[in-house]
Amino acid sequence: GNMSSRKGLNGACSVHEYTGSFAGQSAHFKMTSVCGHVMTLDFIGKYNSWDKVDPAELFSKAPTEKKEANPKLTMVKFLQVEGRGCDCIVLWLDCDKEGENICFEVLDAVLPVMNKPRSSERTIYRAKFSSITDTDICNAMNHLGEPNRNEALSVDARQELDLRIGCAFTRFQTKYFQGKYGNLDSSLISFGPCQTPTLGFCVERHDKIQSFKPETYWVLQAKVNPEKESSLTLDWDRVRVFDREIAQMFLNITKTSKEAKVESVSKKEKVKQRPLALNTVEMLRVASAALGMGPQHAMQIAERLYTQGYISYPRTETTHYPENFDLKGCLRQQANNPYWAETVKALLSDGINRPRKGHDAGDHPPITPMRAATEAELGGDGWRLYEYITRHFIATVSTDCKHLQTTISFSIGPEHFTCIGKVVTSPGFTEIMPWHSIPLEESLPHCEKGDFFPIGEIKLLEKQTSPPDYLTEAELITLMEKHGIGTDASIPVHINNICQRNYVTVESGRRLKPTNLGIVLVHGYYKIDAELVLPTIRSAVEKQLNLIALGKANYHQVLEHTLDIFKRKFHYFVDSIAGMDELMEVSFSPLAATGKPLSRCGKCHRFMKYIQAKPSRLHCSHCDDTYSLPQNGTIKLYKELRCPLDDFELVLWSSGSRGKSYPLCPYCYNHPPFRDMKKGMGCNECTHPTCQHSLSMLGIGQCVECENGVLVLDSTSGPKWKMACNKCNVVVHFFENAHKVRVSPETCDLCDAALVDVDFNKAKSPLPGDETQHSGCVFCDPVFQDLVELKHAAMRHPMHRGGQGKRQGRGRGKGRRPGGRLNPKKPKDKMAALAAYFV
């Protein structure tokens, strides 16, 4: 039928409207979406401050609240606007526990504004589906259920546990160790109830590698010559011996024989089973091991393929197809793909094989291709993952691979040797998954019991046992699944976290090698309380969370009991932190011995050291004070100038030649000097009335893009002068090659922005009439119009209007109150827009 579409008020979600029937009555439908979770759990007010709250309070005293997950999207307001006056709501969120949780977040937003139901009239419905196909969607609409409160509560419990436990341990150990060591190279020393056991598996393998001592062993190898030109290598039945003299004895005994006698010949048909249907964990394992994709990346691609309708829901623990699953229908979709068309057509004509009986977790069917696709449609990694999922599905309905195995047993003197050969009799599923095919081996000679073959050579091979290799992502995923760490949805997140936190690095072959920091942390946990890193406790917690989802455990009791256990562990950890600190001392340098002298301390006037390792900071070893700095940029001394408030030498932060830069006082940055300033502000936000580096002296006008920002002159940028917003990333280039650019105390009559005095060299002056100096408003002055870089038209601001030419629209200005304080005003209608250039 007819459908109209429009953008919602948040600009991110579309709304589709149409008329149809619902519950036997004519109805007007509105269909829209959300962007992941509507709400997120966080601590209230002061409990978000690391400095004001003892981390131990986070276990019980600190109240939590639900906040909008992304305030910029105004998702709650958007849902309420669209839900106002509606009679019924049908929830089509992902059909897993997280999706169930989002159902209730949506209901909390829209139920207050929906029409009140009459008597016992039902108004809330839940659609259950596993793929986005016409059949599945229509079937879900015809069999609507209700959202599952217990599953949503299990997610609430996990969120609260992870927030309270993770924040308490993370805050304590981050502050403790970053205050002592300068080369940790990690901005956050985090702890997570799932993340830490995940790291534990990697370090456990590392420890096995480090403690491994190779042993020498010897192997007896014999070759026989069934024919003149051919030779056959035999395997020793003893496999290997670790004593050289005994190995030499066996060699001497067998060398006395000139022929090898055939003791037996056996032939047996063997079967290599087709794979079980594909679930999330197996998909992630293969993506890492065979396709070279990290689990997080693979999951993102799988989610995209699902939302585009190419595959079924990619988060499932099930490896068994339900009896009513349309296997033939899915297979027919693949009948025209050139890569596997012949195999598919043969299966459809000969009859498909019923897939092996796997595990039914009761959530979703296995991951299955739902419609045909081409490499051109999906491209790159999207196609590679889709191709594997499709080949795996075809393999599950193919026959098993069968081969004939021939085993010949030989005797050479008293010693026995064996030779095995394989011949494929029916390739089965290995045609579509050739990497599983039986490797071709040299053909065995025809022989019978009692035959003799001349011996070509017998020799002793000296070898050494080798250590295990570092864990691959695929092996780690297997361990996490086995021990119940995380869920199919969260496993990729935990692995990604330990990589991003600099606890492990991903080496060739996607092997995970622990860093020094990761190793010390795990060894420290083992030393203080092994249960913090062993998978046992988290596995038990996951079981309790599953019981909540099934309605067999009380949400509040599980939460209270688990938090009580971890609170006791936390107190013991704090009391015993010296044990971990002893390990840290061996691997890392104290703050006083780290970094290079940069700027002078305002208290003792000695040089403070600049520590570049994340998080970059300044440390005064004489005062034993540490000052945090803005990250992700370069820091250098700012002309040896000092802050008038505290006498600290200023430093200059820069994000690059095309980015923005601003000076800052290390002390003011950490201890805001004025009530209207927050921690982490530079001189470009300081409201000091007379300091030459402050916002009051260098602020020009309100930012053309963001609501609260002010464009501030970068006095270090000449001769390529620029002004930059002190809130967002807007950078505006102007007056190139000017000798001097100064902000005037005068303001523009039209827009209240501060005027700018510009002084050019006579040889390079672009001003009319060979003038070298001009004072005016960068927003309004016609002389300045061509001297402001207009590379990026900034027309997204609510105040901007459409119009002709690149200077149409509206800008924002700046006024002054007594004492130099800013007084932003809305611009007047005549004011031209300043088009900004983003970096």
C-alpha positions in Angstrom: 0.0 0.0 0.0 0.9 3.7 0.2 3.4 4.8 2.8 4.8 8.2 3.7 8.2 8.7 5.2 9.8 11.6 7.1 12.7 12.3 9.5 12.0 12.5 13.2 12.8 15.5 15.3 16.2 14.1 16.3 17.3 13.8 12.7 18.6 10.3 13.2 15.4 8.1 13.0 12.9 8.0 10.2 9.2 7.7 10.7 7.1 5.6 8.2 3.3 6.0 8.2 0.7 3.9 6.5 -2.9 2.6 6.9 -3.7 -1.0 7.4 -5.6 -3.4 9.7 -4.7 -4.5 13.2 -6.6 -6.9 15.5 -9.4 -7.0 12.9 -9.8 -3.2 12.8 -8.6 -0.4 10.5 -5.6 1.3 12.0 -3.1 4.1 11.2 0.5 2.8 11.7 3.7 4.7 12.6 6.9 2.7 12.3 10.2 4.1 13.7 13.4 3.0 15.4 15.9 3.7 18.1 19.7 3.8 18.0 20.7 1.0 20.4 19.9 1.5 24.1 17.6 4.5 24.9 19.0 4.7 28.4 22.2 3.9 30.2 23.0 3.3 33.9 25.2 5.8 35.7 25.9 7.1 39.2 24.2 10.3 40.2 26.0 13.7 40.6 29.0 13.7 42.8 29.6 9.9 42.6 30.9 10.4 39.1 33.8 12.4 40.5 36.9 10.3 41.0 38.3 12.9 43.5 35.3 13.4 45.8 34.2 9.8 46.4 35.8 6.8 48.0 35.5 3.9 45.5 34.3 1.6 48.2 31.1 3.7 48.4 30.2 2.6 44.8 29.2 -0.9 46.0 26.2 0.2 48.0 25.9 3.8 49.0 26.2 5.4 45.6 22.7 5.7 44.0 22.4 5.0 40.3 20.0 6.4 37.8 19.0 5.8 34.2 20.2 8.6 31.9 19.7 9.0 28.1 22.4 6.9 26.4 23.0 9.7 23.8 21.6 13.0 25.0 22.2 14.6 21.6 19.7 12.3 20.0 16.9 13.4 22.4 15.5 9.9 21.9 13.0 10.0 24.8 11.5 13.3 23.5 11.4 11.9 20.0 9.5 8.7 21.2 7.1 10.7 23.2 6.3 13.1 20.3 5.6 10.1 18.0 3.9 8.0 20.7 1.5 10.7 21.8 -2.1 9.7 21.2 -1.4 6.2 20.1 -3.6 3.3 21.2 -1.2 0.4 20.9 2.5 -0.3 20.6 4.2 -3.2 18.9 7.8 -3.7 19.9 10.1 -5.0 17.1 13.5 -4.8 18.9 16.2 -7.5 18.5 15.0 -10.8 20.0 17.6 -11.3 22.6 18.0 -10.2 26.3 19.4 -6.7 25.3 16.5 -6.2 22.9 14.1 -7.2 25.6 15.7 -4.6 27.9 15.3 -1.9 25.2 11.6 -2.8 24.9 11.0 -1.6 28.5 13.1 1.5 27.9 10.8 2.4 25.0 7.7 1.6 27.1 8.9 3.8 30.0 9.2 6.7 27.5 5.9 6.3 25.5 3.3 4.7 27.9 2.8 8.0 29.8 1.8 9.8 26.6 -0.2 7.0 24.9 -4.0 6.9 25.1 -5.2 5.1 28.3 -6.6 1.6 27.6 -10.3 0.9 28.2 -10.8 -1.6 31.1 -8.6 -4.7 30.4 -7.8 -3.8 26.8 -4.4 -5.0 25.7 -2.1 -2.3 24.3 1.5 -3.7 24.5 2.7 -6.3 22.0 6.0 -8.0 21.2 7.0 -9.3 17.8 9.4 -12.3 17.8 11.5 -12.8 14.7 14.9 -14.1 13.6 15.4 -12.6 10.2 14.1 -9.6 8.2 12.3 -11.4 5.4 8.7 -10.9 4.3 7.7 -14.4 5.5 9.4 -14.0 9.0 8.0 -10.4 9.4 4.4 -11.4 8.5 4.6 -14.5 10.7 5.8 -12.4 13.6 2.9 -9.9 13.1 0.4 -12.8 13.1 1.8 -14.3 16.4 2.4 -11.3 18.6 3.4 -12.0 22.2 4.5 -9.9 25.2 7.9 -8.4 26.3 9.7 -10.5 28.8 10.3 -8.6 32.0 12.6 -11.2 33.5 15.0 -11.1 30.6 15.1 -7.3 30.8 15.8 -7.5 34.5 18.8 -9.9 33.9 20.3 -7.2 31.7 19.6 -4.5 34.4 21.4 -6.7 36.9 24.4 -7.2 34.6 24.6 -3.5 33.9 24.6 -2.6 37.6 27.1 -5.2 38.6 29.5 -4.3 35.9 29.1 -0.6 36.7 29.6 -0.8 40.4 32.4 -3.5 40.4 34.2 -2.2 37.4 34.2 1.5 38.5 35.3 0.7 42.1 38.3 -1.4 41.1 39.2 0.8 38.1 39.2 4.1 40.0 41.2 2.7 42.8 44.0 1.0 40.9 44.2 3.8 38.2 44.7 6.5 40.8 47.0 4.4 42.9 49.4 3.3 40.1 49.3 6.4 37.8 50.2 8.5 40.9 53.4 6.3 41.3 54.6 5.2 37.9 55.2 7.3 34.8 55.6 4.7 32.0 52.5 2.6 32.4 51.4 3.7 28.9 47.7 3.3 29.7 45.2 6.1 30.4 43.0 3.8 32.3 44.0 0.8 34.4 40.6 -0.9 34.2 39.1 -3.9 35.9 36.1 -5.7 34.6 34.3 -8.8 36.0 34.5 -10.4 32.4 37.4 -8.4 31.0 39.9 -9.4 33.7 39.4 -13.2 33.4 39.6 -12.8 29.6 43.1 -11.2 30.1 43.8 -14.0 32.6 43.6 -16.6 29.8 46.1 -14.7 27.7 48.6 -14.3 30.5 48.2 -18.0 31.6 49.3 -19.0 28.1 52.2 -16.5 28.3 53.3 -18.0 31.6 53.4 -21.5 30.1 55.5 -20.2 27.2 58.0 -18.5 29.6 58.3 -21.5 32.0 58.6 -24.0 29.2 61.9 -25.9 29.1 62.6 -27.7 25.8 63.4 -31.4 26.0 65.4 -33.4 23.4 63.9 -36.6 22.0 64.7 -39.0 19.3 62.5 -40.6 16.6 63.4 -43.7 14.5 62.5 -43.2 10.9 62.4 -46.0 8.3 61.9 -45.9 4.5 61.1 -48.9 2.4 61.2 -49.3 -1.4 58.1 -51.1 -2.7 59.4 -50.5 -6.2 62.7 -49.4 -7.7 61.8 -45.7 -8.2 59.5 -45.2 -5.2 59.9 -45.0 -1.4 57.5 -45.2 1.5 58.1 -43.4 4.9 57.0 -45.4 7.9 56.0 -44.1 11.4 57.6 -45.7 14.5 54.9 -47.2 16.8 56.9 -46.1 19.9 56.6 -42.5 18.5 59.6 -41.1 20.4 62.1 -41.8 23.2 63.8 -39.3 25.5 67.0 -41.3 26.1 69.7 -41.1 23.5 71.4 -44.4 24.4 68.1 -46.3 24.2 67.3 -44.7 20.9 70.7 -45.7 19.6 70.1 -49.2 20.8 66.8 -49.4 18.8 68.6 -48.1 15.7 71.3 -50.7 16.0 68.8 -53.5 16.4 66.7 -52.5 13.3 69.8 -51.9 11.1 70.6 -55.6 11.3 67.5 -56.3 9.1 67.6 -55.8 5.4 63.8 -56.2 4.8 60.6 -55.0 6.4 57.8 -57.6 6.8 54.1 -56.8 6.3 52.4 -57.9 9.5 48.8 -56.8 8.6 46.8 -54.8 6.1 43.5 -53.3 7.2 41.0 -51.1 5.2 38.3 -49.1 6.9 35.7 -46.6 5.6 35.9 -43.4 7.7 33.4 -40.5 7.9 34.2 -36.9 8.4 31.0 -35.3 9.6 29.4 -32.3 8.0 29.5 -29.2 10.4 26.8 -28.4 12.9 24.6 -25.4 12.0 26.4 -22.1 12.6 26.1 -20.1 15.9 27.7 -16.9 17.0 30.8 -18.3 18.8 31.7 -20.5 15.8 31.2 -17.6 13.4 33.6 -15.4 15.4 36.1 -18.2 15.7 36.2 -18.8 12.0 36.2 -15.0 11.2 39.4 -14.6 13.3 41.2 -17.8 12.4 40.4 -18.1 8.7 39.3 -14.6 7.6 41.7 -12.5 9.7 38.8 -10.4 11.2 38.8 -9.4 14.9 35.7 -10.5 16.8 34.4 -6.9 17.2 34.8 -6.2 13.5 33.2 -9.5 12.5 30.2 -8.8 14.7 29.7 -5.4 13.3 29.7 -6.8 9.8 27.3 -9.6 10.7 24.9 -7.0 12.3 25.0 -5.0 9.1 24.3 -8.0 6.9 21.3 -8.9 9.2 19.8 -5.4 9.1 20.1 -5.4 5.3 18.2 -8.7 5.2 21.1 -10.9 3.9 21.4 -13.2 7.0 19.4 -14.3 10.0 19.9 -12.8 13.5 23.7 -13.2 14.2 23.5 -13.6 18.0 22.5 -17.1 18.7 23.8 -20.0 20.8 21.8 -22.6 18.9 23.3 -25.1 16.5 20.1 -27.0 15.7 17.4 -26.1 13.1 13.8 -26.3 14.3 11.7 -29.0 12.5 9.6 -26.4 10.6 12.6 -24.4 9.3 12.4 -23.9 5.5 15.8 -25.3 4.6 14.9 -25.8 0.9 13.6 -22.3 0.6 16.9 -20.9 1.9 18.8 -23.2 -0.4 16.8 -22.2 -3.5 17.9 -18.5 -2.9 21.5 -19.6 -3.6 20.8 -21.5 -6.9 22.1 -18.8 -9.2 25.3 -17.8 -7.5 28.2 -18.8 -9.8 30.4 -19.9 -6.9 28.1 -22.6 -5.7 25.2 -22.9 -8.1 26.2 -26.4 -9.3 26.4 -27.8 -5.8 23.1 -26.2 -4.8 21.2 -27.5 -7.9 22.6 -31.0 -7.3 21.4 -30.9 -3.7 17.9 -29.7 -4.7 17.5 -32.4 -7.4 19.0 -35.3 -5.3 17.4 -34.2 -2.1 19.0 -32.4 0.9 20.4 -34.1 3.9 18.8 -33.3 7.2 21.3 -31.3 9.2 23.0 -32.9 12.2 21.2 -32.6 15.6 22.9 -29.8 17.5 22.2 -27.9 20.6 18.9 -26.0 20.9 19.4 -23.1 23.3 15.9 -21.9 22.8 16.9 -18.4 21.5 17.2 -18.1 17.7 17.8 -20.4 14.8 21.4 -20.8 13.6 23.0 -18.1 11.4 21.6 -18.7 7.9 21.8 -16.7 4.6 18.3 -15.3 4.0 18.7 -13.9 0.4 21.1 -14.1 -2.4 23.9 -11.5 -2.7 26.9 -10.7 -5.0 30.4 -9.6 -4.2 29.7 -6.3 -5.9 26.7 -5.7 -3.5 28.5 -6.4 -0.2 32.1 -5.8 -1.1 35.3 -6.6 0.9 34.8 -8.1 4.4 31.0 -8.1 4.1 31.2 -10.5 1.1 33.9 -12.7 2.8 31.8 -13.2 5.9 28.6 -13.7 3.9 30.3 -16.2 1.6 31.5 -18.2 4.7 28.0 -18.2 6.3 26.5 -19.4 3.0 29.1 -22.1 2.4 28.6 -23.3 6.0 24.8 -23.5 5.5 25.1 -25.4 2.3 27.6 -27.8 4.0 25.1 -28.5 6.8 22.6 -29.9 4.3 25.2 -31.8 2.3 26.4 -35.4 2.9 29.3 -36.3 5.1 32.8 -36.8 3.5 33.7 -40.4 3.2 37.2 -41.9 2.7 38.8 -45.3 2.7 41.7 -45.5 5.2 44.3 -48.2 4.5 46.7 -49.1 7.4 49.8 -51.3 6.8 51.7 -52.5 9.8 55.4 -53.5 9.3 58.0 -55.1 11.5 61.7 -54.5 11.2 63.4 -56.8 13.6 61.6 -56.5 16.9 60.3 -53.0 16.2 56.9 -52.1 14.6 56.1 -49.4 12.1 53.0 -48.2 10.5 52.0 -46.5 7.2 48.5 -45.0 6.6 46.9 -43.9 3.3 43.6 -42.3 2.6 41.5 -42.3 -0.6 38.3 -40.1 -0.8 35.3 -42.1 -1.9 32.7 -39.4 -1.5 33.8 -35.8 -1.0 30.3 -34.7 0.4 30.4 -31.3 2.1 34.1 -30.7 1.4 33.1 -29.7 -2.2 31.6 -26.5 -0.8 34.1 -26.2 2.1 37.4 -27.3 0.3 39.5 -26.3 3.3 38.1 -29.3 5.1 38.9 -31.8 2.4 41.1 -34.8 3.1 44.7 -34.0 2.0 46.1 -36.0 -0.9 48.7 -38.5 0.3 51.0 -40.8 -1.6 49.3 -44.0 -2.7 50.1 -47.1 -0.8 51.4 -50.2 -2.7 49.2 -53.2 -3.0 50.4 -55.8 -0.5 49.3 -58.6 1.7 50.3 -60.0 5.1 53.7 -61.8 4.9 55.1 -59.6 2.0 58.6 -58.2 2.3 59.9 -54.9 1.2 63.6 -53.9 0.9 64.6 -51.2 3.4 65.9 -48.0 1.8 67.2 -46.3 5.0 66.8 -46.2 8.8 68.0 -43.2 10.7 67.6 -41.5 14.0 66.1 -38.0 14.1 67.0 -35.7 16.9 64.2 -33.2 17.8 63.1 -30.9 20.6 59.7 -30.3 22.3 58.4 -26.9 21.4 56.4 -24.5 23.7 52.8 -23.6 23.0 52.1 -20.5 21.0 50.3 -17.4 22.2 46.6 -17.8 22.3 44.8 -17.0 19.1 41.5 -15.0 19.2 39.7 -18.2 18.1 41.2 -20.2 21.0 40.4 -17.4 23.5 36.8 -17.4 22.3 36.6 -21.1 22.9 38.0 -20.8 26.4 35.5 -17.9 27.2 32.6 -20.0 26.0 33.8 -23.1 27.9 34.1 -21.2 31.2 31.0 -19.0 30.8 32.8 -15.7 30.5 30.5 -13.2 28.8 27.7 -14.0 26.3 27.8 -14.5 22.5 27.1 -10.8 22.2 29.6 -9.5 24.8 32.6 -11.8 24.0 33.9 -9.6 21.2 33.5 -6.5 23.4 35.7 -8.0 26.2 38.4 -9.1 23.7 38.4 -5.6 22.1 38.7 -4.0 25.6 41.9 -5.8 26.6 43.4 -4.8 23.2 42.4 -1.1 23.5 43.5 -0.9 27.1 47.0 -1.9 26.1 46.9 -5.2 28.0 47.5 -7.3 24.9 48.7 -6.7 21.4 47.4 -8.6 18.3 50.4 -10.3 16.6 50.5 -12.0 13.2 48.0 -14.9 12.9 45.7 -12.9 15.3 47.6 -14.1 18.3 47.2 -12.2 21.6 50.5 -11.4 23.3 50.1 -9.8 26.8 52.0 -6.5 27.4 54.1 -5.9 30.5 51.1 -4.1 32.1 48.7 -6.9 31.3 51.1 -9.5 32.8 51.8 -7.5 36.0 48.1 -6.9 36.6 47.2 -10.6 36.3 50.1 -11.7 38.4 49.1 -9.1 41.0 45.5 -10.3 41.1 46.8 -13.9 41.5 49.0 -12.7 44.4 46.2 -10.9 46.2 43.1 -12.8 45.3 43.1 -15.4 42.5 39.3 -15.3 42.2 39.5 -11.8 40.8 41.1 -13.2 37.6 40.0 -16.8 37.6 36.8 -17.5 35.5 35.0 -19.3 38.4 33.2 -16.4 40.1 32.1 -14.7 36.9 30.8 -18.0 35.5 28.7 -18.4 38.7 27.4 -14.9 38.3 26.4 -15.5 34.7 24.5 -18.6 35.8 22.6 -16.5 38.4 21.8 -13.9 35.7 20.4 -16.6 33.5 18.2 -17.8 36.4 16.8 -14.2 36.6 16.0 -14.3 32.9 14.2 -17.6 33.4 12.3 -16.2 36.4 13.9 -18.7 38.8 16.0 -16.2 40.8 15.2 -12.9 42.5 16.8 -9.8 40.8 17.4 -7.9 44.1 18.8 -10.9 46.0 21.2 -11.8 43.2 22.4 -8.2 43.0 22.8 -7.8 46.7 24.6 -11.1 47.2 27.0 -10.6 44.3 27.9 -7.0 45.3 28.5 -8.1 48.9 31.0 -10.7 47.7 32.9 -8.2 45.5 32.7 -5.5 48.2 34.6 -7.8 50.6 37.1 -8.6 47.9 37.6 -4.9 47.1 38.4 -4.1 50.7 40.9 -7.0 50.9 42.4 -5.8 47.6 42.9 -2.3 48.9 44.5 -3.6 52.1 46.8 -5.9 50.1 47.7 -3.6 47.2 51.4 -3.5 48.3 51.6 -7.1 46.9 50.8 -5.9 43.4 52.9 -2.7 43.9 56.0 -4.9 44.4 55.5 -6.4 40.9 54.9 -2.9 39.4 58.2 -1.6 40.9 60.1 -4.3 38.9 58.5 -3.4 35.6 57.8 0.3 35.7 59.7 3.5 36.6 58.6 5.9 39.3 57.1 9.3 38.2 60.2 11.1 39.4 62.5 9.1 37.1 60.2 9.4 34.1 59.9 12.1 31.4 61.9 15.2 30.4 62.1 18.6 32.1 59.6 21.0 30.4 58.1 23.9 32.5 58.6 25.4 35.9 56.4 24.7 38.9 54.7 27.8 40.4 55.3 26.5 44.0 59.0 25.6 44.1 60.1 27.1 40.7 61.9 23.9 39.8 61.4 22.2 36.4 58.5 19.8 36.2 58.9 16.7 34.0 56.6 16.1 31.0 55.5 12.4 30.9 54.4 11.5 27.3 53.1 8.0 28.0 49.3 7.9 28.2 47.9 9.7 30.0 50.4 12.5 29.4 51.0 14.7 32.4 53.4 16.9 34.3 55.1 15.8 37.5 57.0 18.0 40.0 59.3 15.6 41.9 60.1 18.2 44.5 56.5 19.0 45.5 55.4 15.4 44.6 52.5 16.8 42.6 51.1 15.5 39.3 49.1 17.7 36.8 47.0 16.1 34.1 47.1 17.6 30.6 44.8 17.5 27.5 45.4 14.3 25.6 45.9 13.4 21.9 48.1 16.3 20.9 51.5 17.8 21.4 52.7 19.8 24.5 55.5 22.3 24.5 56.6 25.3 26.6 54.7 28.5 25.8 57.3 31.3 25.5 58.3 30.9 29.2 55.3 33.0 30.1 53.7 32.6 33.5 50.1 32.5 34.8 49.4 35.7 36.7 47.4 33.7 39.3 49.8 31.0 40.4 53.2 31.7 38.7 53.2 28.3 36.8 54.8 28.4 33.4 52.2 28.1 30.6 52.4 25.2 28.1 50.9 25.1 24.6 48.7 22.2 23.5 48.3 21.6 19.7 46.4 19.1 17.6 48.6 19.8 14.6 49.3 22.5 12.0 45.7 22.4 10.5 44.1 21.9 13.9 43.6 24.1 16.9 46.0 25.0 19.7 45.7 26.9 23.0 47.9 27.8 26.0 47.1 26.5 29.4 48.3 26.8 33.0 48.9 23.3 34.4 47.7 24.3 37.9 44.5 26.1 36.6 43.8 23.2 34.3 43.5 20.9 37.3 42.3 23.5 39.9 39.8 25.9 38.2 40.4 29.4 39.6 36.9 30.8 39.0 33.5 29.5 40.0 32.3 29.5 36.4 35.2 27.3 35.2 35.3 23.5 35.2 38.3 21.2 35.6 40.1 20.7 32.2 39.8 24.2 30.8 42.7 26.0 29.0 43.4 29.8 28.8 40.9 30.0 25.9 38.1 29.3 28.4 39.5 31.3 31.3 37.5 34.3 32.4 40.3 36.2 34.0 39.5 39.9 33.2 43.1 41.1 32.5 45.3 38.2 31.6 46.5 38.5 28.0 45.9 34.8 27.2 42.4 34.6 28.6 39.0 34.3 26.8 38.2 37.8 28.0 41.1 39.2 26.0 41.2 36.9 23.0 37.5 35.9 22.5 36.1 37.3 19.2 32.6 35.9 18.7 30.2 33.1 19.3 30.9 29.9 17.3 28.9 29.6 14.1 28.4 25.8 14.7 27.9 25.0 18.4 25.6 26.6 20.9 28.0 27.5 23.7 31.4 27.9 22.1 33.3 31.1 21.5 35.8 31.6 18.6 39.1 32.6 20.2 42.1 34.1 18.5 45.1 31.7 18.4 47.9 34.2 19.0 50.6 31.6 18.2 49.3 30.8 14.7 50.8 33.6 12.7 51.6 34.1 9.9 48.8 31.6 9.0 46.4 33.2 11.5 43.3 31.4 12.8 40.7 31.5 15.4 39.2 28.3 17.0 36.1 27.4 19.0 36.9 26.7 22.6 34.2 24.0 22.7 34.0 22.2 19.4 36.4 21.4 16.5 35.6 24.5 14.3 38.8 26.3 13.1 38.6 29.4 10.9 41.7 30.6 9.0 42.0 34.3 8.2 44.4 37.2 7.5 47.2 35.0 6.1 50.6 36.7 6.1 49.4 39.5 8.5 52.2 40.9 10.6 50.0 41.2 13.7 46.4 40.3 14.6 45.0 41.7 17.9 41.6 41.6 19.5 40.3 45.1 20.1 38.4 46.2 23.3 35.8 47.7 20.9 32.7 45.7 19.7 30.8 45.6 16.4 27.6 47.7 16.3 25.8 45.1 14.2 26.6 41.8 16.0 28.5 42.7 19.3 31.5 40.6 18.3 34.9 42.0 19.3 36.7 44.0 16.5 40.0 42.8 15.3 43.1 45.0 14.5 45.1 43.6 11.6 48.6 44.9 10.6 50.0 43.7 7.3 53.5 44.1 5.8 53.5 46.7 3.1 54.8 44.2 0.5 52.1 41.6 1.2 49.1 43.8 2.2 45.8 42.7 0.5 44.0 45.7 1.9 42.6 48.2 -0.6 44.5 51.4 -1.4 47.9 50.1 -0.3 46.8 50.3 3.3 48.6 48.1 5.9 46.3 48.4 8.9 42.6 47.9 9.3 40.2 47.4 12.3 36.9 45.8 11.8 34.5 42.9 12.5 35.4 39.5 10.9 31.7 38.8 10.6 30.5 42.0 9.1 33.3 44.2 7.7 33.2 44.2 3.9 37.0 44.8 3.8 37.6 41.5 5.7 35.1 39.4 3.6 37.7 38.0 1.2 40.4 37.5 3.9 38.4 34.9 5.9 38.8 31.4 4.6 35.3 30.1 3.5 36.2 26.5 2.7 33.4 24.8 4.6 29.9 26.3 4.5 28.6 25.9 8.0 24.8 26.0 7.5 23.8 23.4 10.1 23.4 25.9 12.9 19.7 26.4 14.0 20.1 30.2 13.5 21.3 29.8 9.9 19.0 30.6 7.0 19.2 29.4 3.4 20.0 32.0 0.8 22.2 33.1 -2.1 25.9 32.8 -2.1 28.4 31.5 0.4 28.0 34.3 2.9 24.2 34.0 3.5 23.0 32.9 6.9 23.6 34.1 10.4 26.6 34.2 12.7 26.8 34.6 16.5 28.5 37.5 18.3 30.1 38.4 21.6 29.5 41.3 24.0 31.2 42.3 27.2 30.1 43.0 30.7 32.2 45.2 33.1 35.3 43.3 34.0 35.7 41.6 30.7 33.1 38.8 31.2 31.5 37.4 28.1 27.9 38.3 27.3 26.9 36.3 24.3 24.0 37.8 22.4 21.9 36.5 19.4 23.0 38.2 16.2 21.0 40.8 14.3 19.3 39.8 11.1 21.6 41.8 8.8 24.7 39.8 9.9 26.4 37.6 7.3 27.4 34.1 8.3 31.0 33.1 8.9 31.5 29.8 7.1 33.8 27.6 9.1 36.4 25.2 8.0 36.7 21.9 9.9 39.7 19.9 10.8 
